[in-house]
Amino acid sequence: MAHTEIEITAELVHDLLREQHPDLADRPVTLGARGWDNQLWRLGDDLAVRLPWATQSADALLRKEHTWLPTLAPHLPLPVPIPQRLGQPSEQFPRPWIVTTWVPGEPADHSPVTRGAEAAETLATFLHALHRPAPTDAPAGRDRGGPLAASTEQVLAGIAAATELGLVPDPDAVRAIWHDAAAAPEWEGAPVWLHGDLHPANVLTADGTICGVIDFGDLCAGDPAYDLAAAWILLPDGAAERFNHTYRPTPDAATLRRARGCAVARAIACLMIADAGVHGRPGGKATWGPPAQACLQRLIATAH
């Protein structure tokens, strides 16, 4: 993490808007969330301002969203934050920032899905719409969308670290799921658009089901298994099977094996971030722990 030395406040957001987008500067500004890469400030009733505040990679991720998401959003059946304006680096704030539409709902790490069957169908329909063949100039994923075997060393190191902290319920079973996924046949289809980061903080809920998807900074092209993994970390017990039966085209056995491995990797990453939050370290998110633990339990319970 590399937190910006500039404190982001409502006053700063107002100043940036007055400088670059004065027609929006009179709207009320309130803090929405401090995420992993960005801070989110609500701008009036229907807009939001996202400013990078931690990772250095956030600048490129915001620019990527601004470039690609407006062309994808009209095809998606759930609300997503559609970029409206791009803020340029300035003396007041030396990094790019964006204005997007506001997506109502509560993050699933604070308000988990309870209506599993409905949420499974909603998620499957959303990903079917998103997973269209991507153009040749679509962005590549930082460490997602490609062959799983390339991430084996990193994932096994994460499992070992989480195990040492007492966060992994059955390390041998979790490692076996990963090894099975990494050994599965690779994706042979055309690269499809991926959200790339579907964990509970990036999916919104209302009335027990999914109502929106946010943070497309890891948008990339590749293997759909990376997004299909979300069924195990977002949905309650038993709902992943409903999701897999609803998603089209129906995932084959190899894709499901890879998706389970991707779910392991996502859960381990969330557990480490959650542990940092429990101990008050910068960037830690304690609320990411329970869904990640539940994800691993589901994967272990359904291992063959």
Backbone bond lengths (Angstrom), bond angles and torsions (degrees), N, CA, C in turn:
res aa  C-N    CA-C-N  psi(-1)  N-CA   C-N-CA  omega(-1)  CA-C   N-CA-C  phi
1 M - - - 1.457 - - 1.524 109.70 -
2 A 1.326 115.93 144.63 1.473 121.13 179.92 1.519 108.19 -139.11
3 H 1.323 116.18 73.69 1.456 120.18 -174.72 1.525 110.77 -60.77
4 T 1.331 115.17 137.31 1.453 120.13 179.39 1.523 110.16 -62.56
5 E 1.318 115.33 144.18 1.455 119.69 179.32 1.524 111.29 -76.56
6 I 1.308 117.72 -13.44 1.460 121.55 -179.99 1.525 109.41 -88.56
7 E 1.320 117.04 123.66 1.457 120.27 177.66 1.531 109.37 -72.45
8 I 1.308 116.32 126.37 1.456 120.77 179.29 1.526 108.28 -90.38
9 T 1.306 116.38 121.64 1.456 122.97 -178.60 1.519 109.58 -131.83
10 A 1.329 115.34 169.40 1.460 119.39 176.09 1.523 110.47 -61.03
11 E 1.324 116.56 -35.22 1.464 120.15 179.17 1.530 111.08 -64.66
12 L 1.321 116.70 -41.13 1.456 119.78 178.28 1.529 110.63 -64.07
13 V 1.315 117.19 -43.19 1.463 120.08 178.98 1.525 110.41 -60.27
14 H 1.329 116.63 -44.18 1.471 120.22 176.56 1.531 110.77 -60.05
15 D 1.330 117.35 -43.20 1.459 120.56 -179.15 1.534 110.96 -63.01
16 L 1.334 116.93 -42.18 1.466 119.98 179.66 1.523 111.24 -64.84
17 L 1.320 116.11 -39.37 1.463 119.29 178.56 1.527 110.68 -66.98
18 R 1.328 116.92 -42.27 1.464 119.35 179.07 1.525 111.00 -61.18
19 E 1.319 115.95 -35.41 1.454 120.67 -177.50 1.529 112.59 -74.40
20 Q 1.340 117.52 -39.22 1.467 119.94 -171.14 1.530 114.51 -117.70
21 H 1.320 117.56 -27.54 1.470 120.65 -179.53 1.527 108.57 -138.47
22 P 1.335 117.16 68.26 1.464 120.96 -171.35 1.520 114.09 -62.30
23 D 1.334 117.76 -23.02 1.464 118.60 179.59 1.532 112.24 -68.31
24 L 1.329 117.41 -13.54 1.467 121.29 178.84 1.523 112.58 -105.46
25 A 1.308 117.96 -2.53 1.461 121.15 -168.01 1.517 114.12 -72.60
26 D 1.317 118.64 -19.55 1.464 120.29 -178.03 1.522 113.19 -88.55
27 R 1.295 117.41 -1.98 1.470 120.12 179.58 1.536 110.43 -74.29
28 P 1.331 118.07 148.04 1.472 119.86 175.83 1.529 110.94 -66.59
29 V 1.324 116.01 143.61 1.467 122.63 -179.44 1.527 108.92 -121.65
30 T 1.330 116.54 126.86 1.463 121.35 177.19 1.527 109.15 -136.48
31 L 1.322 116.58 147.16 1.459 120.89 -179.59 1.523 110.41 -66.76
32 G 1.334 115.79 129.05 1.457 120.24 176.22 1.515 111.94 -96.95
33 A 1.347 116.98 -50.56 1.462 120.37 -178.84 1.515 109.81 -167.40
34 R 1.323 115.06 153.00 1.465 121.49 169.79 1.520 107.02 -107.05
35 G 1.313 116.37 102.18 1.446 121.02 -176.87 1.511 112.81 -87.20
36 W 1.339 115.60 -171.54 1.462 120.59 -179.03 1.520 110.97 -67.83
37 D 1.337 116.97 -46.21 1.459 121.40 -178.68 1.523 113.38 -99.98
38 N 1.333 116.87 -35.44 1.464 121.24 -169.21 1.517 112.01 -131.44
39 Q 1.321 114.41 158.91 1.459 120.24 165.47 1.527 107.92 -99.37
40 L 1.324 115.28 143.34 1.460 122.13 -179.67 1.518 109.19 -115.67
41 W 1.340 115.50 122.23 1.461 121.50 178.99 1.526 108.50 -118.07
42 R 1.310 115.59 125.54 1.467 119.37 178.93 1.519 109.60 -73.47
43 L 1.326 115.04 137.48 1.465 122.05 -176.50 1.522 108.18 -122.23
44 G 1.335 116.06 97.84 1.452 119.23 -174.30 1.511 110.35 68.76
45 D 1.326 116.40 -151.57 1.463 120.84 -176.97 1.522 113.58 -90.79
46 D 1.328 117.58 -24.48 1.461 118.72 -167.75 1.526 115.01 -125.01
47 L 1.340 118.01 2.19 1.457 120.48 -178.82 1.526 110.70 -128.77
48 A 1.330 114.63 166.05 1.467 121.01 176.69 1.521 108.63 -145.48
49 V 1.326 116.02 153.08 1.462 122.49 175.41 1.529 107.62 -114.43
50 R 1.328 116.36 128.58 1.466 121.32 177.59 1.524 108.57 -114.64
51 L 1.329 114.67 126.68 1.456 121.28 -178.71 1.526 109.04 -126.58
52 P 1.334 118.19 131.38 1.468 119.86 177.34 1.521 110.42 -67.37
53 W 1.350 115.44 139.91 1.460 116.90 -177.71 1.522 112.96 -139.91
54 A 1.332 118.17 -7.54 1.457 118.16 -175.16 1.520 111.23 -128.21
55 T 1.313 117.65 -80.61 1.459 120.37 -173.91 1.523 111.45 -74.28
56 Q 1.327 116.24 144.24 1.458 120.78 179.15 1.525 111.44 -67.85
57 S 1.332 117.16 -26.52 1.469 120.38 -179.13 1.522 112.67 -70.88
58 A 1.330 117.55 -12.91 1.465 120.14 -174.99 1.522 112.45 -61.17
59 D 1.326 118.32 -31.22 1.464 120.43 -178.84 1.527 110.77 -59.07
60 A 1.331 116.04 -50.37 1.461 120.26 -179.18 1.524 111.33 -65.76
61 L 1.331 116.95 -33.35 1.459 119.73 -179.31 1.529 111.06 -67.43
62 L 1.332 116.59 -39.63 1.465 119.35 177.64 1.524 111.09 -65.18
63 R 1.312 116.66 -41.99 1.467 119.37 179.35 1.532 110.52 -64.43
64 K 1.330 116.45 -36.57 1.459 120.01 178.29 1.527 110.85 -63.68
65 E 1.335 116.76 -44.93 1.467 119.71 176.91 1.523 110.75 -58.29
66 H 1.332 116.07 -45.14 1.464 119.93 -178.05 1.520 111.24 -61.78
67 T 1.323 117.35 -32.94 1.461 121.06 -178.47 1.513 112.71 -77.01
68 W 1.331 117.50 -44.43 1.462 120.62 -166.88 1.521 115.84 -103.60
69 L 1.331 117.46 -33.96 1.461 118.67 -170.91 1.532 114.10 -64.00
70 P 1.335 119.84 -35.57 1.474 117.72 178.24 1.523 114.04 -59.23
71 T 1.338 117.79 -28.37 1.471 119.32 179.44 1.521 111.84 -81.37
72 L 1.326 118.00 -23.76 1.461 121.25 -178.88 1.527 112.53 -89.74
73 A 1.324 116.43 -35.11 1.465 121.05 -172.23 1.524 114.46 -54.16
74 P 1.353 120.21 -41.27 1.471 118.84 -177.94 1.523 114.15 -61.68
75 H 1.325 117.93 -19.33 1.460 121.19 -178.07 1.528 112.51 -93.23
76 L 1.325 117.75 -2.95 1.458 121.04 -173.06 1.527 111.45 -98.49
77 P 1.332 117.38 138.08 1.467 120.51 -174.57 1.526 114.25 -86.56
78 L 1.328 118.63 1.68 1.460 121.83 175.23 1.526 109.27 -121.54
79 P 1.326 117.22 152.05 1.468 119.33 175.94 1.529 111.17 -62.27
80 V 1.326 116.07 138.65 1.464 123.40 174.90 1.525 107.21 -135.43
81 P 1.330 118.67 159.12 1.475 121.01 -178.50 1.526 110.90 -77.53
82 I 1.306 116.30 103.86 1.462 120.98 -176.28 1.527 109.66 -86.93
83 P 1.333 117.89 120.51 1.471 120.37 179.62 1.525 111.98 -60.09
84 Q 1.339 115.39 134.50 1.453 122.44 179.43 1.529 112.76 -112.82
85 R 1.311 117.33 -37.62 1.464 122.70 -178.34 1.530 108.93 -141.27
86 L 1.312 115.57 152.89 1.462 121.49 174.28 1.521 108.42 -116.42
87 G 1.322 115.73 123.81 1.450 120.57 175.98 1.521 110.34 -92.32
88 Q 1.317 116.05 135.85 1.458 120.70 -177.14 1.533 110.91 -95.06
89 P 1.337 117.81 152.73 1.468 119.93 175.00 1.523 110.87 -56.78
90 S 1.325 115.87 145.24 1.467 120.77 -178.40 1.519 109.00 -148.65
91 E 1.319 116.22 -178.91 1.465 119.76 178.39 1.524 110.78 -64.67
92 Q 1.342 116.64 -32.32 1.459 119.85 -178.77 1.523 112.05 -73.50
93 F 1.337 115.80 -35.33 1.467 120.33 -177.78 1.523 107.33 -149.22
94 P 1.327 118.91 111.61 1.463 121.75 -167.70 1.526 114.96 -83.94
95 R 1.318 117.65 21.55 1.455 120.52 -178.15 1.533 109.24 -132.89
96 P 1.335 118.58 156.15 1.468 119.70 176.64 1.526 110.71 -70.55
97 W 1.315 116.61 159.99 1.456 122.40 177.79 1.520 107.74 -152.61
98 I 1.314 117.73 162.84 1.464 119.88 -177.02 1.527 111.36 -133.31
99 V 1.324 113.82 155.12 1.463 122.38 169.68 1.518 106.60 -108.31
100 T 1.331 116.57 128.19 1.459 121.82 -179.69 1.523 110.18 -127.62
101 T 1.310 115.39 171.10 1.461 118.90 169.20 1.527 108.94 -69.56
102 W 1.323 115.43 151.51 1.465 121.79 177.35 1.522 108.92 -87.84
103 V 1.334 116.89 133.33 1.465 121.47 177.57 1.522 108.20 -108.45
104 P 1.323 118.87 114.83 1.469 120.51 -179.04 1.527 111.62 -73.08
105 G 1.327 114.94 154.10 1.457 121.47 178.95 1.511 110.77 135.96
106 E 1.338 115.92 170.75 1.456 121.89 177.97 1.520 109.69 -109.20
107 P 1.326 118.89 137.11 1.468 119.56 177.76 1.528 110.85 -58.45
108 A 1.320 115.88 141.23 1.460 120.64 -174.95 1.517 113.29 -66.71
109 D 1.342 118.50 -17.67 1.468 118.50 175.48 1.523 111.15 -75.00
110 H 1.323 117.65 -16.22 1.462 122.41 174.88 1.536 111.75 -102.87
111 S 1.310 116.57 -30.27 1.471 121.76 -177.66 1.531 108.56 -134.72
112 P 1.331 117.80 83.36 1.472 120.95 -172.93 1.527 112.79 -64.73
113 V 1.304 114.67 158.06 1.461 121.91 173.64 1.519 109.45 -63.45
114 T 1.324 117.09 133.31 1.466 122.10 175.45 1.519 111.78 -118.75
115 R 1.323 117.66 -26.10 1.477 121.34 178.11 1.524 107.56 -94.87
116 G 1.337 114.52 82.33 1.450 121.07 -169.05 1.517 114.78 -62.05
117 A 1.322 117.48 -45.87 1.472 119.97 -176.52 1.523 110.68 -63.31
118 E 1.329 116.46 -45.47 1.467 119.94 -179.71 1.521 111.21 -65.50
119 A 1.338 116.57 -43.13 1.461 119.83 179.97 1.522 111.37 -65.79
120 A 1.341 117.41 -35.74 1.468 120.39 178.39 1.520 110.70 -61.72
121 E 1.316 116.70 -43.24 1.466 120.39 179.55 1.525 110.77 -68.94
122 T 1.329 116.90 -38.90 1.474 120.25 179.00 1.519 110.63 -63.49
123 L 1.328 116.89 -45.74 1.464 120.91 -179.46 1.524 110.84 -65.43
124 A 1.332 117.27 -41.74 1.465 120.36 179.55 1.518 111.43 -63.73
125 T 1.319 116.89 -41.17 1.458 120.66 179.37 1.524 110.94 -65.65
126 F 1.338 115.98 -41.49 1.462 120.06 178.79 1.529 110.88 -61.93
127 L 1.316 117.23 -47.16 1.462 119.74 -176.55 1.531 111.58 -71.26
128 H 1.304 117.67 -32.08 1.464 119.21 173.69 1.530 110.10 -59.98
129 A 1.332 116.41 -41.69 1.468 119.99 -179.85 1.527 111.49 -69.92
130 L 1.328 117.14 -37.14 1.460 120.43 -178.86 1.521 112.06 -72.99
131 H 1.315 116.74 -38.54 1.470 121.45 -170.96 1.522 112.36 -78.54
132 R 1.324 115.00 57.47 1.459 120.60 173.44 1.525 108.73 -91.79
133 P 1.333 117.84 154.07 1.468 118.68 176.66 1.519 110.75 -53.69
134 A 1.317 116.12 131.79 1.459 121.73 -178.08 1.520 110.15 -89.22
135 P 1.331 118.32 150.77 1.468 120.87 177.48 1.524 111.00 -68.77
136 T 1.303 115.88 164.14 1.465 120.51 -176.44 1.525 112.67 -65.17
137 D 1.329 117.05 -22.98 1.464 119.18 179.52 1.523 112.77 -96.96
138 A 1.332 117.04 14.44 1.462 119.94 176.58 1.523 109.80 -64.72
139 P 1.327 117.84 148.65 1.469 119.83 -178.29 1.521 111.99 -67.06
140 A 1.309 116.20 147.33 1.457 122.13 174.90 1.522 109.24 -86.74
141 G 1.310 116.29 150.16 1.456 120.33 178.14 1.508 111.65 -73.58
142 R 1.337 116.18 150.40 1.461 119.52 178.92 1.533 110.48 -64.53
143 D 1.310 117.35 -48.55 1.465 121.20 177.52 1.522 109.49 -147.20
144 R 1.320 116.26 29.46 1.458 120.48 -176.44 1.519 110.04 -142.82
145 G 1.303 114.87 152.36 1.453 120.28 -179.55 1.505 113.89 99.99
146 G 1.342 117.90 -17.45 1.452 121.85 -178.18 1.521 112.30 -105.66
147 P 1.333 117.59 -167.27 1.468 121.42 -179.32 1.528 111.77 -59.09
148 L 1.322 116.22 135.20 1.458 120.53 -177.93 1.524 112.23 -67.86
149 A 1.319 116.85 -33.76 1.461 119.88 -174.98 1.525 112.06 -55.49
150 A 1.336 116.83 -29.21 1.462 120.21 -179.21 1.529 112.25 -65.67
151 S 1.332 117.29 -18.82 1.468 121.29 -178.14 1.521 112.95 -102.13
152 T 1.329 117.98 5.02 1.459 120.33 -173.38 1.526 112.70 -57.51
153 E 1.320 117.85 -47.94 1.462 120.33 -178.45 1.525 110.87 -59.24
154 Q 1.332 116.83 -44.29 1.462 121.04 -179.00 1.522 111.34 -65.59
155 V 1.339 116.87 -43.64 1.465 120.19 -177.80 1.521 110.66 -67.92
156 L 1.317 118.25 -43.77 1.460 120.47 179.50 1.526 111.04 -63.35
157 A 1.328 117.18 -36.77 1.457 120.16 176.07 1.529 110.28 -64.53
158 G 1.330 116.86 -38.80 1.461 120.35 177.54 1.516 111.83 -65.75
159 I 1.332 116.93 -41.19 1.464 120.12 177.57 1.523 110.22 -62.41
160 A 1.334 116.43 -42.63 1.468 120.03 179.50 1.527 111.33 -62.37
161 A 1.334 116.47 -43.89 1.463 119.95 -179.32 1.522 111.26 -65.03
162 A 1.342 116.43 -43.63 1.463 119.95 179.59 1.516 111.32 -67.40
163 T 1.331 116.91 -34.58 1.459 120.87 177.59 1.521 110.50 -64.65
164 E 1.330 116.80 -42.13 1.462 120.87 179.56 1.522 111.27 -61.23
165 L 1.326 116.22 -29.43 1.464 120.82 178.81 1.527 111.75 -86.11
166 G 1.339 116.98 -0.51 1.459 120.58 179.25 1.514 114.01 77.19
167 L 1.337 117.47 25.36 1.462 121.14 -173.69 1.524 113.75 -99.61
168 V 1.332 118.00 -9.36 1.465 120.91 -175.19 1.522 109.12 -106.99
169 P 1.334 119.06 121.82 1.461 121.31 -173.65 1.524 114.54 -66.68
170 D 1.319 118.53 -37.61 1.461 122.75 -178.71 1.520 107.49 -146.80
171 P 1.329 117.82 85.29 1.471 120.82 -173.24 1.523 113.53 -56.21
172 D 1.329 117.81 -39.78 1.470 119.76 -179.13 1.526 110.95 -62.96
173 A 1.324 115.89 -42.87 1.464 119.46 179.94 1.531 110.66 -66.43
174 V 1.328 117.14 -39.29 1.463 120.77 -179.61 1.527 110.12 -66.24
175 R 1.338 116.52 -43.29 1.467 119.20 177.38 1.526 110.83 -62.91
176 A 1.323 117.44 -37.65 1.470 120.63 179.88 1.522 111.03 -64.21
177 I 1.327 117.36 -39.23 1.468 120.62 178.30 1.523 109.56 -63.26
178 W 1.342 116.43 -42.84 1.458 118.66 179.32 1.535 111.37 -64.30
179 H 1.324 117.07 -47.52 1.464 119.71 -178.39 1.535 111.04 -60.95
180 D 1.330 116.80 -38.52 1.462 119.74 177.68 1.526 110.60 -64.17
181 A 1.321 116.92 -39.97 1.467 120.86 179.44 1.518 111.03 -66.39
182 A 1.340 116.76 -44.28 1.461 120.35 -177.87 1.525 111.62 -66.97
183 A 1.340 116.91 -24.56 1.460 121.15 179.72 1.527 112.84 -88.64
184 A 1.322 117.83 -8.48 1.463 121.15 -178.78 1.525 110.70 -68.78
185 P 1.329 118.27 152.19 1.472 120.31 175.73 1.526 110.68 -54.61
186 E 1.327 115.66 140.13 1.455 120.58 -178.96 1.523 111.75 -73.24
187 W 1.318 115.83 161.54 1.460 122.52 176.90 1.519 109.69 -62.95
188 E 1.335 116.83 126.09 1.464 121.47 -178.52 1.512 112.51 -108.44
189 G 1.311 117.08 -3.97 1.461 119.81 179.63 1.517 111.78 -80.93
190 A 1.330 114.88 178.02 1.462 119.72 175.77 1.523 109.62 -65.73
191 P 1.342 118.31 144.81 1.467 119.82 175.64 1.529 110.14 -58.99
192 V 1.322 116.27 134.02 1.459 121.15 179.52 1.518 109.18 -112.14
193 W 1.338 115.72 159.78 1.457 119.73 175.92 1.527 109.93 -63.72
194 L 1.314 116.78 136.19 1.461 123.36 178.02 1.522 110.06 -125.49
195 H 1.324 116.61 142.25 1.457 119.41 168.46 1.522 109.00 -66.33
196 G 1.328 116.69 -45.69 1.445 121.59 172.71 1.513 116.59 88.55
197 D 1.347 118.22 -10.75 1.472 119.55 -175.56 1.524 110.52 -151.57
198 L 1.326 115.64 50.52 1.465 120.33 -176.08 1.524 110.78 -85.56
199 H 1.319 115.50 84.52 1.458 120.62 172.18 1.527 108.11 -121.64
200 P 1.336 118.44 171.14 1.468 119.98 -169.49 1.524 116.50 -57.65
201 A 1.327 119.46 -26.98 1.466 119.43 179.43 1.519 112.25 -74.90
202 N 1.332 117.52 -14.79 1.468 121.10 -177.61 1.524 113.09 -106.74
203 V 1.322 116.48 8.57 1.467 121.39 177.35 1.524 107.67 -125.65
204 L 1.328 116.39 132.45 1.459 121.68 -176.01 1.523 110.69 -102.87
205 T 1.341 114.59 147.97 1.460 120.14 -179.33 1.524 110.61 -127.95
206 A 1.332 114.35 157.78 1.464 123.17 171.86 1.517 106.79 -154.61
207 D 1.323 117.00 136.94 1.465 121.78 178.94 1.524 111.97 53.82
208 G 1.328 116.84 35.42 1.448 120.76 172.64 1.513 116.46 84.30
209 T 1.336 117.69 2.16 1.452 119.01 -179.82 1.527 110.47 -134.36
210 I 1.310 116.97 174.32 1.459 121.94 -176.26 1.521 110.33 -78.57
211 C 1.347 116.72 132.59 1.466 120.16 -177.19 1.529 112.92 -127.98
212 G 1.332 118.82 -2.97 1.458 120.19 179.95 1.516 110.85 -174.96
213 V 1.319 115.74 161.04 1.466 122.37 177.79 1.524 107.82 -132.96
214 I 1.330 116.67 133.36 1.455 120.91 -175.98 1.530 110.35 -126.49
215 D 1.333 115.93 178.24 1.463 125.72 174.54 1.529 112.20 54.25
216 F 1.316 115.41 82.29 1.457 122.02 178.21 1.529 111.85 -98.26
217 G 1.318 117.02 27.37 1.450 120.29 -178.45 1.518 113.72 -62.79
218 D 1.324 117.76 -26.54 1.465 121.16 178.63 1.530 111.87 -97.46
219 L 1.310 117.24 17.68 1.460 121.51 175.52 1.527 109.79 -51.39
220 C 1.333 116.25 129.98 1.455 120.03 -178.17 1.524 109.00 -161.29
221 A 1.321 116.22 -179.13 1.459 121.89 179.17 1.518 109.26 -115.39
222 G 1.351 115.83 143.15 1.455 118.07 178.47 1.504 113.02 163.45
223 D 1.325 115.19 -146.37 1.459 125.60 -174.61 1.530 110.00 -76.32
224 P 1.345 119.05 123.48 1.470 119.91 -178.91 1.513 113.96 -61.91
225 A 1.335 117.85 -18.21 1.470 120.18 -179.58 1.517 111.87 -55.85
226 Y 1.332 117.59 -30.40 1.467 120.20 -178.68 1.525 111.35 -61.96
227 D 1.318 118.10 -34.50 1.460 120.90 177.27 1.520 112.19 -87.71
228 L 1.334 117.78 -32.91 1.460 120.25 -179.73 1.524 111.22 -62.98
229 A 1.320 116.71 -22.72 1.461 121.08 176.79 1.521 112.25 -57.50
230 A 1.331 117.30 -23.60 1.465 121.41 -175.41 1.518 112.51 -60.26
231 A 1.330 117.63 -24.99 1.461 120.04 -177.75 1.527 111.64 -57.50
232 W 1.336 117.95 -35.17 1.466 120.33 -175.91 1.517 113.17 -81.66
233 I 1.323 118.21 -23.51 1.464 119.55 -177.51 1.528 112.56 -101.46
234 L 1.338 117.11 -17.20 1.467 120.53 -178.22 1.521 113.18 -101.53
235 L 1.323 117.17 -31.79 1.460 121.17 -170.52 1.521 111.25 -100.48
236 P 1.331 118.02 150.59 1.467 120.48 179.35 1.526 111.94 -71.36
237 D 1.322 115.72 173.13 1.460 121.41 -177.26 1.522 111.52 -51.95
238 G 1.327 116.02 134.75 1.454 121.98 176.24 1.513 115.41 86.47
239 A 1.332 118.33 -13.29 1.467 120.66 -174.53 1.517 113.22 -84.28
240 A 1.328 118.27 -19.88 1.468 119.93 -179.91 1.521 110.74 -61.82
241 E 1.327 116.88 -37.48 1.471 119.45 179.03 1.528 110.56 -63.71
242 R 1.321 117.14 -41.06 1.473 121.17 177.02 1.529 109.91 -61.50
243 F 1.329 116.33 -42.82 1.463 120.75 177.48 1.527 110.93 -59.00
244 N 1.322 117.35 -48.56 1.464 120.86 -176.70 1.522 112.15 -64.60
245 H 1.328 117.49 -29.20 1.462 120.46 177.44 1.524 112.10 -78.70
246 T 1.336 116.37 -22.87 1.465 120.45 -176.86 1.517 111.96 -90.65
247 Y 1.330 117.08 -36.46 1.465 121.26 -177.22 1.537 110.29 -60.37
248 R 1.319 115.39 140.08 1.460 121.03 177.61 1.519 110.01 -126.89
249 P 1.349 117.18 138.64 1.459 126.52 -2.70 1.527 111.22 -69.80
250 T 1.331 116.87 149.21 1.455 120.73 -178.26 1.530 110.19 -55.11
251 P 1.323 118.39 125.64 1.468 120.04 -178.06 1.531 111.05 -62.81
252 D 1.327 115.64 137.31 1.465 118.66 175.77 1.530 108.92 -80.67
253 A 1.326 115.62 175.56 1.462 120.05 -174.29 1.518 111.67 -61.41
254 A 1.324 117.57 -40.24 1.463 120.45 -178.82 1.526 110.95 -65.15
255 T 1.334 117.06 -40.69 1.465 120.25 179.47 1.518 110.89 -64.63
256 L 1.336 117.13 -39.82 1.462 119.89 177.87 1.529 110.93 -65.64
257 R 1.318 117.60 -38.08 1.467 120.06 176.61 1.530 110.18 -61.62
258 R 1.335 116.46 -45.33 1.465 119.30 179.14 1.524 110.88 -65.26
259 A 1.332 117.01 -38.47 1.460 120.34 179.98 1.526 110.94 -63.13
260 R 1.318 117.48 -38.72 1.462 120.31 178.31 1.535 110.20 -64.71
261 G 1.326 116.65 -39.48 1.454 119.31 176.45 1.517 111.95 -64.34
262 C 1.327 116.26 -41.73 1.471 119.74 177.03 1.522 110.73 -62.16
263 A 1.338 116.88 -35.51 1.462 120.08 177.74 1.525 110.95 -65.59
264 V 1.342 117.18 -38.12 1.466 120.33 175.22 1.525 110.15 -60.23
265 A 1.330 116.76 -49.37 1.463 120.42 -178.82 1.518 111.54 -59.77
266 R 1.339 116.60 -43.12 1.465 120.48 179.81 1.521 110.96 -64.68
267 A 1.330 117.26 -43.15 1.462 120.59 -178.78 1.520 111.47 -65.12
268 I 1.328 117.48 -41.95 1.465 120.41 179.92 1.525 110.31 -63.17
269 A 1.326 117.14 -44.13 1.463 120.18 178.13 1.524 110.88 -59.89
270 C 1.327 116.92 -43.39 1.465 120.58 179.89 1.527 111.44 -66.22
271 L 1.332 117.66 -35.80 1.459 120.27 178.56 1.529 111.04 -64.20
272 M 1.317 116.87 -40.90 1.467 119.53 -179.97 1.530 111.15 -67.74
273 I 1.321 116.34 -38.96 1.465 119.73 177.23 1.525 110.18 -67.37
274 A 1.336 116.56 -38.22 1.459 120.59 178.22 1.525 111.23 -64.58
275 D 1.324 116.70 -40.63 1.458 119.87 179.73 1.521 110.52 -61.67
276 A 1.339 116.27 -39.45 1.465 119.19 176.50 1.522 110.42 -61.37
277 G 1.331 116.60 -38.32 1.455 119.65 179.40 1.517 112.61 -67.44
278 V 1.336 116.63 -38.34 1.457 120.35 178.84 1.519 110.92 -61.12
279 H 1.340 116.16 -35.32 1.462 121.01 -177.43 1.528 112.76 -98.35
280 G 1.340 116.46 10.01 1.458 120.30 172.46 1.508 115.65 74.73
281 R 1.342 118.04 19.21 1.460 119.37 179.33 1.529 109.83 -80.01
282 P 1.340 117.70 151.17 1.470 120.45 -177.34 1.527 111.55 -56.14
283 G 1.329 116.34 136.13 1.447 121.32 177.15 1.503 114.54 85.15
284 G 1.331 117.62 -10.01 1.458 119.99 -177.80 1.524 112.64 -68.61
285 K 1.330 115.80 145.28 1.459 121.81 -179.25 1.524 108.60 -131.45
286 A 1.334 116.89 94.28 1.459 120.64 -175.29 1.525 112.41 -60.44
287 T 1.340 117.34 -29.98 1.468 120.58 -177.37 1.523 113.17 -71.12
288 W 1.342 117.59 -9.98 1.462 119.75 178.79 1.525 112.15 -80.07
289 G 1.331 116.70 -13.06 1.452 119.74 -175.97 1.518 115.65 -69.95
290 P 1.341 119.41 -54.52 1.463 119.78 -176.65 1.530 114.85 -55.68
291 P 1.356 120.11 -45.86 1.468 117.10 178.35 1.524 112.85 -66.10
292 A 1.334 117.78 -32.04 1.460 120.06 177.85 1.522 110.98 -68.37
293 Q 1.329 117.33 -41.62 1.460 120.62 176.05 1.524 110.80 -61.37
294 A 1.336 116.26 -44.18 1.458 120.04 179.81 1.522 111.22 -63.64
295 C 1.338 116.54 -36.53 1.461 121.23 178.09 1.526 110.75 -60.03
296 L 1.328 116.81 -48.82 1.462 119.73 -179.85 1.529 110.98 -63.08
297 Q 1.312 117.63 -39.20 1.465 120.41 178.66 1.529 110.82 -62.07
298 R 1.336 116.80 -41.41 1.470 120.12 178.85 1.525 110.88 -64.79
299 L 1.322 116.13 -43.20 1.460 119.82 -178.97 1.529 110.78 -64.07
300 I 1.314 116.60 -42.52 1.455 120.45 179.70 1.530 110.10 -64.76
301 A 1.335 116.31 -42.64 1.461 120.44 -176.87 1.522 112.71 -65.27
302 T 1.335 116.94 -26.42 1.468 120.27 -177.06 1.518 112.07 -107.21
303 A 1.351 117.47 12.37 1.462 120.32 178.17 1.522 110.21 -68.82
304 H 1.310 116.09 142.95 1.469 120.95 -179.31 1.512 109.88 -104.84
